[in-house]
């Protein structure tokens, strides 16, 4: 993903912390008090996602997709060409590697494929933390470090993993930074993000940087496919199910990709692919039209490192849901009497309340909402009463419901765009939307709201054909599969 769309999953949900209770620092509440109930009522109104609004969002998503396919810069959605013209068929066989660089860790994986009979015979992976100093080093130093760790991983190859003699090992390279892709195995880095400031890489082909580093390590390897993580997720899911047409990642960040016919891409001036279709990386986190935003969303956006950008992502993804709730609760503490006459100082700390926290609070079924009380004390230094806890759960539900239903509307927008260009090709048959990411996996209420929105928008008959299903960690295997699909060797 190109802008703040890290795909690392939201941490698994956990039980309330059992650490020693902190001292509670307080600030005196403002005398201009209003009721918490009135703030909550306005929040309900501002976050409302009735069916007519969801229809507007889905139609706007489809319209922005078409504009982005017509010309670069014509839409908030970048609609990036993946150059993936051939999806896995199941015939792929042999040993392939995947390398996923998306943040301060990178992952290397090997996958042994056995064709239609054996499918995925075995997988093995290792995760490596990048030393902080290398985030500010030279391009050669960073890629040499990555290649050296890859070389050590290759040295352990054995057992069920067997590379054919005389063949160059092939790698699928998932690179989750802003890249202008120029072919299936080349792409120029536009800009480092996520805290990286590596010199000498911007404007260069990142595949060439990695290939050269592997050569310096004496590795007989080459990158066969450069892929975005959602593209890898789609390929990985499609390997097991031919009906997968869309892949969505809902984790810390969010993005979506889908299968598009090349004759529906006016900005594609290159010769049409033999298969007639390709994968489009929508970068849908940048979508913004018609979204129901609150004053808390606007304040959070204004304080972010990219104000005015990634509005859809800031409304639906795991990085931001907890922070929106924190801002609402802080306002209720400051202007109302939610936590008594004082404002918990810890509640002023941005991002101190995380999305796993609000999910855990929403799932509290105890009579006195004891889990909610424990999390509020541990995270915000709040001593709360039952009535306050009920309001907190209501706020969590309001923000999660809006996020899930808007994500569902975005998915329907993609499906409607596809169906509009090829009547019956999507809604007239079984069509699968593969979902990955910790937010989707670990937040059942969010997941339910997403599915409800899809069903409401499409109606009971059409929605029977649309299968929204979890596809865990598909992007790693997907990258290896795309390396196999684009191999220089015949299968």
C-alpha positions as CSV (number, residue, x, y, z in Angstrom):
1,X,0.0,0.0,0.0
2,X,1.3,3.3,-0.8
3,X,0.3,5.7,2.0
4,X,0.0,4.7,5.7
5,X,-1.5,1.4,4.9
6,X,0.6,-0.9,6.8
7,X,-0.7,-4.4,6.7
8,X,0.5,-5.7,10.0
9,X,-2.5,-7.1,11.8
10,X,-4.1,-5.6,14.9
11,X,-2.6,-7.5,17.8
12,X,-4.7,-10.5,19.0
13,X,-7.3,-9.6,21.5
14,X,-6.4,-10.3,25.1
15,X,-7.8,-10.4,28.6
16,X,-7.7,-7.1,30.6
17,X,-4.3,-6.3,32.0
18,X,-3.5,-7.4,35.5
19,X,-0.6,-5.0,36.1
20,X,-0.5,-2.9,39.3
21,X,-3.0,-0.1,39.3
22,X,-1.3,3.2,38.4
23,X,-1.7,6.5,40.3
24,X,-4.4,8.5,38.7
25,X,-3.5,12.0,37.6
26,X,-6.5,14.2,37.1
27,X,-7.4,17.6,35.6
28,X,-10.3,19.7,36.8
29,X,-13.3,19.5,34.5
30,X,-14.6,22.5,32.6
31,X,-17.6,24.3,34.2
32,X,-19.3,24.5,30.8
33,X,-20.8,21.1,31.4
34,X,-23.2,19.3,29.0
35,X,-24.6,15.8,29.5
36,X,-22.8,12.8,28.2
37,X,-26.2,11.6,26.8
38,X,-26.4,14.7,24.5
39,X,-22.9,14.0,23.2
40,X,-23.8,10.4,22.6
41,X,-27.0,11.3,20.8
42,X,-25.1,13.6,18.4
43,X,-22.5,10.9,17.9
44,X,-25.2,8.4,17.0
45,X,-26.6,10.9,14.4
46,X,-23.3,11.8,12.9
47,X,-22.2,8.2,12.6
48,X,-25.5,6.9,11.3
49,X,-25.2,4.6,8.2
50,X,-28.7,4.1,7.0
51,X,-29.2,2.2,3.7
52,X,-29.6,5.3,1.5
53,X,-26.2,6.6,2.7
54,X,-24.5,3.2,2.2
55,X,-25.9,3.2,-1.4
56,X,-24.4,6.6,-2.0
57,X,-21.0,5.5,-0.6
58,X,-21.0,2.3,-2.8
59,X,-22.0,4.2,-5.9
60,X,-19.3,6.8,-5.2
61,X,-16.7,4.1,-4.8
62,X,-17.7,2.6,-8.1
63,X,-17.6,6.0,-9.8
64,X,-14.2,6.8,-8.4
65,X,-12.8,3.4,-9.5
66,X,-13.9,4.1,-13.1
67,X,-12.3,7.6,-13.0
68,X,-9.1,6.2,-11.6
69,X,-9.0,3.6,-14.4
70,X,-9.5,6.3,-17.0
71,X,-6.6,8.4,-16.1
72,X,-3.9,8.8,-13.4
73,X,-4.8,11.6,-11.0
74,X,-8.5,11.7,-12.0
75,X,-9.7,10.1,-8.7
76,X,-8.8,9.8,-5.1
77,X,-8.3,6.1,-5.9
78,X,-5.0,5.4,-7.6
79,X,-6.2,2.2,-9.3
80,X,-2.6,0.9,-9.7
81,X,-1.9,-1.6,-12.4
82,X,-0.3,-4.7,-10.9
83,X,0.9,-6.2,-14.2
84,X,-0.4,-9.6,-12.9
85,X,-1.9,-10.9,-16.1
86,X,-1.9,-14.6,-15.0
87,X,-3.3,-15.9,-11.8
88,X,-2.3,-19.2,-10.2
89,X,-4.0,-22.2,-11.8
90,X,-2.9,-25.0,-9.5
91,X,-0.4,-26.4,-12.0
92,X,2.5,-24.6,-10.4
93,X,5.2,-26.9,-9.0
94,X,8.7,-26.5,-7.6
95,X,10.3,-24.5,-4.8
96,X,9.6,-20.7,-4.6
97,X,10.5,-18.0,-2.1
98,X,8.6,-14.9,-0.9
99,X,10.1,-11.8,0.8
100,X,7.7,-9.4,2.5
101,X,9.1,-5.9,3.3
102,X,6.4,-3.7,4.8
103,X,7.8,-2.1,7.9
104,X,10.4,-2.5,10.6
105,X,10.2,-6.3,10.2
106,X,10.5,-8.4,7.1
107,X,9.5,-12.0,6.5
108,X,11.1,-14.6,4.3
109,X,9.1,-17.7,3.3
110,X,9.7,-20.8,1.1
111,X,6.8,-22.7,-0.5
112,X,7.1,-26.1,-2.1
113,X,4.4,-26.6,-4.7
114,X,3.3,-29.9,-6.0
115,X,1.0,-29.1,-8.9
116,X,-2.7,-30.0,-8.9
117,X,-2.1,-33.3,-7.0
118,X,0.2,-32.0,-4.2
119,X,-0.9,-28.3,-4.1
120,X,1.1,-26.6,-1.3
121,X,3.3,-29.4,-0.1
122,X,5.1,-27.4,2.7
123,X,5.8,-23.9,3.8
124,X,8.4,-22.4,6.1
125,X,9.1,-18.9,7.2
126,X,11.3,-16.7,9.3
127,X,10.8,-13.1,10.5
128,X,13.7,-10.6,10.9
129,X,13.7,-7.3,12.7
130,X,15.5,-4.5,10.8
131,X,18.1,-2.7,13.0
132,X,16.9,0.9,13.6
133,X,20.1,2.4,12.2
134,X,19.5,0.7,8.8
135,X,16.3,2.6,8.4
136,X,18.5,5.7,7.9
137,X,21.4,3.9,6.1
138,X,22.2,3.7,2.4
139,X,20.2,1.6,0.0
140,X,23.1,-0.8,-0.5
141,X,23.4,-1.3,3.3
142,X,19.7,-2.0,3.8
143,X,19.4,-4.4,0.9
144,X,22.7,-6.2,1.7
145,X,21.3,-6.8,5.2
146,X,18.0,-8.2,3.7
147,X,19.9,-10.4,1.2
148,X,22.3,-11.7,4.0
149,X,19.3,-12.8,6.1
150,X,17.7,-14.4,3.0
151,X,21.0,-16.2,2.3
152,X,21.0,-17.7,5.8
153,X,17.4,-18.8,5.4
154,X,18.3,-20.5,2.1
155,X,21.1,-22.4,3.8
156,X,18.5,-24.2,5.9
157,X,16.7,-25.5,2.9
158,X,16.1,-29.2,3.0
159,X,13.6,-31.9,3.9
160,X,10.4,-31.4,1.9
161,X,12.0,-28.4,0.2
162,X,13.9,-29.2,-2.9
163,X,15.2,-26.8,-5.6
164,X,15.8,-28.3,-9.1
165,X,19.4,-28.6,-10.0
166,X,20.7,-25.9,-12.3
167,X,17.8,-23.6,-11.8
168,X,17.9,-20.1,-10.4
169,X,15.7,-19.8,-7.3
170,X,12.8,-17.4,-7.9
171,X,11.3,-14.9,-5.4
172,X,8.0,-13.1,-5.0
173,X,8.8,-9.7,-3.5
174,X,6.0,-8.0,-1.5
175,X,7.1,-4.3,-1.1
176,X,4.6,-2.2,0.8
177,X,5.9,1.3,0.1
178,X,5.0,3.8,-2.6
179,X,6.1,2.3,-5.9
180,X,5.4,3.1,-9.5
181,X,5.3,-0.4,-10.9
182,X,6.5,-0.7,-14.5
183,X,6.2,-4.5,-15.1
184,X,5.6,-7.6,-13.1
185,X,9.1,-7.6,-11.8
186,X,10.1,-4.0,-11.7
187,X,9.0,-0.9,-9.9
188,X,10.5,2.5,-9.0
189,X,10.4,3.7,-5.4
190,X,8.5,7.0,-5.2
191,X,9.0,7.6,-1.5
192,X,10.0,5.8,1.7
193,X,7.3,5.9,4.5
194,X,6.8,4.3,7.9
195,X,9.9,5.8,9.5
196,X,12.4,4.8,6.7
197,X,14.8,7.4,5.3
198,X,17.1,5.2,3.3
199,X,19.3,7.2,0.9
200,X,19.9,6.3,-2.7
201,X,16.7,4.2,-3.3
202,X,14.1,6.8,-4.3
203,X,13.8,6.9,-8.1
204,X,15.4,3.5,-8.4
205,X,14.0,0.1,-9.3
206,X,13.6,-1.7,-5.9
207,X,13.8,-5.1,-7.7
208,X,17.2,-4.2,-9.2
209,X,18.3,-3.1,-5.7
210,X,17.4,-6.5,-4.3
211,X,18.7,-8.6,-7.2
212,X,22.1,-6.8,-7.0
213,X,22.3,-7.4,-3.2
214,X,21.5,-11.1,-3.7
215,X,24.3,-11.2,-6.3
216,X,26.7,-9.6,-3.8
217,X,25.8,-12.4,-1.3
218,X,26.5,-15.0,-4.0
219,X,22.8,-16.1,-4.1
220,X,21.6,-17.6,-7.3
221,X,18.2,-16.0,-7.0
222,X,16.1,-13.5,-8.9
223,X,12.8,-11.6,-8.3
224,X,10.1,-12.9,-10.6
225,X,7.2,-10.9,-9.2
226,X,6.9,-7.6,-7.4
227,X,3.6,-7.4,-5.7
228,X,1.4,-5.3,-3.4
229,X,0.2,-7.2,-0.3
230,X,-3.5,-7.1,-1.3
231,X,-2.5,-8.4,-4.8
232,X,-0.7,-11.3,-3.1
233,X,-3.7,-11.9,-0.9
234,X,-5.9,-12.2,-3.9
235,X,-3.5,-14.6,-5.7
236,X,-3.2,-16.7,-2.6
237,X,-6.9,-17.0,-2.1
238,X,-7.5,-17.6,-5.9
239,X,-5.2,-20.6,-5.8
240,X,-7.7,-22.4,-3.6
241,X,-10.9,-21.0,-5.1
242,X,-11.4,-20.0,-8.7
243,X,-14.3,-17.8,-7.7
244,X,-12.2,-15.3,-5.7
245,X,-12.5,-12.0,-7.5
246,X,-11.8,-9.4,-4.7
247,X,-9.3,-9.3,-1.8
248,X,-9.6,-6.9,1.1
249,X,-7.1,-6.3,4.0
250,X,-8.6,-4.9,7.2
251,X,-5.9,-4.6,9.8
252,X,-3.9,-1.7,11.1
253,X,-4.5,-0.2,7.7
254,X,-6.7,-1.2,4.8
255,X,-6.7,-1.8,1.1
256,X,-8.5,-3.7,-1.6
257,X,-7.6,-5.3,-5.0
258,X,-9.8,-7.1,-7.6
259,X,-9.7,-8.8,-10.9
260,X,-10.4,-6.3,-13.8
261,X,-10.8,-6.9,-17.5
262,X,-8.1,-5.0,-19.4
263,X,-10.6,-3.5,-21.9
264,X,-12.1,-1.7,-18.9
265,X,-8.8,0.2,-18.3
266,X,-8.6,3.3,-20.6
267,X,-5.3,4.4,-19.2
268,X,-3.7,1.1,-20.1
269,X,-2.0,1.9,-23.4
270,X,0.2,-1.2,-23.5
271,X,-0.7,-4.3,-25.6
272,X,-3.6,-6.2,-24.1
273,X,-2.7,-9.3,-22.0
274,X,-3.3,-12.7,-23.4
275,X,-5.6,-13.6,-20.5
276,X,-7.7,-10.5,-20.9
277,X,-7.6,-9.6,-17.2
278,X,-5.3,-8.2,-14.6
279,X,-5.4,-7.3,-10.9
280,X,-6.0,-3.7,-9.9
281,X,-4.7,-2.4,-6.6
282,X,-7.3,0.2,-5.7
283,X,-5.6,1.9,-2.8
284,X,-9.1,2.5,-1.4
285,X,-7.9,4.0,1.9
286,X,-7.8,7.3,0.0
287,X,-11.5,7.3,-0.8
288,X,-13.4,10.1,0.9
289,X,-16.8,10.9,-0.9
290,X,-20.0,10.9,1.1
291,X,-18.6,9.5,4.4
292,X,-20.4,10.3,7.6
293,X,-17.7,12.1,9.6
294,X,-17.8,13.6,13.1
295,X,-16.0,16.4,14.7
296,X,-13.8,13.8,16.4
297,X,-12.8,12.4,12.9
298,X,-11.9,15.9,11.7
299,X,-9.8,16.6,14.8
300,X,-8.0,13.3,14.5
301,X,-7.3,13.9,10.8
302,X,-6.0,17.5,11.4
303,X,-3.6,16.2,14.0
304,X,-2.3,13.3,11.8
305,X,0.9,13.3,9.8
306,X,-1.2,13.3,6.6
307,X,-4.2,15.6,7.1
308,X,-6.8,15.4,4.4
309,X,-5.6,12.1,3.2
310,X,-6.6,8.4,3.7
311,X,-10.0,9.4,5.0
312,X,-11.7,6.0,4.4
313,X,-8.8,4.3,6.1
314,X,-9.1,6.7,9.1
315,X,-12.8,5.8,9.4
316,X,-12.7,2.0,9.0
317,X,-9.2,0.6,9.9
318,X,-7.7,-0.8,13.1
319,X,-5.1,1.9,13.6
320,X,-7.8,4.6,14.1
321,X,-11.0,3.1,15.7
322,X,-9.6,3.1,19.2
323,X,-8.3,6.6,18.8
324,X,-11.7,7.9,17.7
325,X,-13.3,6.3,20.8
326,X,-10.7,7.9,23.0
327,X,-11.4,11.3,21.6
328,X,-15.1,10.9,22.2
329,X,-14.5,9.7,25.8
330,X,-12.1,12.6,26.5
331,X,-14.8,15.1,25.3
332,X,-17.4,13.4,27.5
333,X,-14.9,13.6,30.5
334,X,-14.1,17.3,29.7
335,X,-17.5,18.7,28.9
336,X,-19.8,16.3,30.8
337,X,-19.7,14.3,34.0
338,X,-18.8,10.9,32.5
339,X,-16.0,10.2,35.0
340,X,-16.9,12.7,37.7
341,X,-15.6,16.2,38.2
342,X,-12.1,15.5,37.0
343,X,-10.6,14.6,33.6
344,X,-8.2,11.6,33.6
345,X,-4.9,12.9,32.4
346,X,-4.0,9.6,30.8
347,X,-7.1,9.9,28.6
348,X,-5.5,12.9,26.9
349,X,-2.7,10.7,25.4
350,X,-3.3,10.1,21.7
351,X,-3.7,6.4,20.7
352,X,-3.5,5.3,24.3
353,X,-6.8,3.4,23.7
354,X,-6.3,0.7,21.1
355,X,-8.8,-1.0,18.8
356,X,-8.2,-4.4,20.6
357,X,-9.2,-2.6,23.8
358,X,-12.6,-1.3,22.4
359,X,-13.3,-4.8,21.0
360,X,-12.7,-6.4,24.3
361,X,-14.9,-3.9,26.1
362,X,-17.6,-4.5,23.6
363,X,-17.6,-8.2,24.3
364,X,-17.9,-7.8,28.0
365,X,-21.0,-9.7,29.1
366,X,-20.5,-9.5,32.9
367,X,-23.3,-8.0,35.0
368,X,-21.3,-5.0,36.1
369,X,-19.1,-4.7,33.0
370,X,-16.1,-5.5,35.1
371,X,-13.8,-5.9,32.0
372,X,-14.8,-2.5,30.8
373,X,-13.9,-1.0,34.2
374,X,-10.6,-2.8,34.3
375,X,-9.5,-1.6,30.8
376,X,-10.6,2.0,31.6
377,X,-8.5,2.0,34.7
378,X,-5.5,0.4,33.1
379,X,-5.5,2.4,29.9
380,X,-6.9,5.8,31.0
381,X,-6.6,5.8,34.8
382,X,-10.4,6.0,35.1
383,X,-12.5,5.0,38.1
384,X,-15.8,4.3,36.5
385,X,-19.4,3.6,37.5
386,X,-21.7,1.2,35.8
387,X,-23.7,3.9,34.0
388,X,-20.5,5.4,32.6
389,X,-19.3,1.9,31.5
390,X,-22.5,1.4,29.6
391,X,-22.0,4.7,27.8
392,X,-18.4,3.7,26.9
393,X,-19.6,0.4,25.4
394,X,-22.2,2.4,23.4
395,X,-19.5,4.6,22.0
396,X,-17.4,1.6,21.0
397,X,-20.4,0.0,19.3
398,X,-21.2,3.2,17.4
399,X,-17.7,3.6,16.0
400,X,-17.3,-0.1,15.2
401,X,-20.7,-0.2,13.5
402,X,-20.0,2.7,11.3
403,X,-16.6,1.3,10.3
404,X,-17.9,-2.2,9.5
405,X,-20.8,-0.9,7.5
406,X,-18.7,1.5,5.5
407,X,-16.2,-1.2,4.7
408,X,-19.2,-3.4,3.6
409,X,-20.4,-0.5,1.3
410,X,-16.9,-0.2,-0.1
411,X,-16.9,-3.9,-1.0
412,X,-20.3,-3.6,-2.6
413,X,-19.0,-0.6,-4.6
414,X,-16.2,-2.8,-6.1
415,X,-18.7,-5.6,-6.9
416,X,-21.2,-3.1,-8.5
417,X,-18.5,-1.7,-10.7
418,X,-17.5,-5.2,-11.9
419,X,-21.1,-6.2,-12.5
420,X,-21.9,-3.0,-14.3
421,X,-19.2,-3.6,-16.8
422,X,-20.1,-7.3,-17.4
423,X,-23.7,-8.1,-16.6
424,X,-24.1,-11.4,-14.7
425,X,-20.4,-12.0,-14.4
426,X,-20.4,-11.2,-10.7
427,X,-24.0,-11.2,-9.3
428,X,-25.1,-14.1,-11.4
429,X,-22.7,-16.6,-10.0
430,X,-20.8,-17.5,-6.8
431,X,-18.3,-14.7,-6.2
432,X,-15.8,-14.7,-3.3
433,X,-14.4,-11.7,-1.5
434,X,-11.2,-12.9,0.4
435,X,-10.7,-11.0,3.7
436,X,-7.4,-10.8,5.6
437,X,-6.1,-8.7,8.5
438,X,-6.3,-8.7,12.3
439,X,-9.2,-6.3,12.5
440,X,-11.5,-8.5,10.4
441,X,-10.2,-11.7,12.1
442,X,-10.4,-10.6,15.7
443,X,-13.4,-8.2,15.9
444,X,-16.6,-10.2,15.5
445,X,-19.0,-7.3,16.0
446,X,-17.2,-5.3,13.3
447,X,-17.3,-8.4,11.0
448,X,-21.0,-8.8,11.6
449,X,-21.7,-5.1,10.7
450,X,-19.7,-5.5,7.5
451,X,-21.6,-8.6,6.4
452,X,-25.0,-6.9,7.4
453,X,-24.2,-4.0,5.1
454,X,-23.3,-6.2,2.2
455,X,-26.5,-8.2,2.6
456,X,-28.7,-5.0,3.0
457,X,-27.2,-3.4,-0.1
458,X,-27.4,-6.4,-2.4
459,X,-30.6,-7.8,-1.1
460,X,-31.2,-11.4,0.0
461,X,-31.1,-13.1,-3.4
462,X,-28.0,-11.5,-4.9
463,X,-26.1,-11.6,-1.5
464,X,-26.5,-15.4,-1.5
465,X,-24.0,-15.5,-4.3
466,X,-21.5,-13.2,-2.6
467,X,-19.3,-15.1,-0.2
468,X,-17.2,-12.9,2.2
469,X,-14.7,-15.2,3.8
470,X,-11.6,-15.0,5.9
471,X,-8.3,-15.9,4.1
472,X,-5.6,-15.8,6.7
473,X,-2.0,-14.9,5.7
474,X,-2.7,-15.4,2.1
475,X,-0.3,-12.6,0.8
476,X,2.9,-14.5,1.6
477,X,2.0,-17.7,-0.2
478,X,0.4,-15.5,-2.9
479,X,3.7,-13.7,-3.6
480,X,5.4,-17.1,-4.0
481,X,2.6,-18.3,-6.2
482,X,3.0,-15.2,-8.4
483,X,6.7,-15.9,-8.6
484,X,5.8,-19.4,-9.9
485,X,3.2,-18.1,-12.3
486,X,5.7,-15.7,-13.8
487,X,8.6,-18.1,-13.7
488,X,11.2,-18.2,-16.4
489,X,10.9,-22.0,-16.4
490,X,8.0,-24.1,-17.7
491,X,5.9,-26.0,-15.2
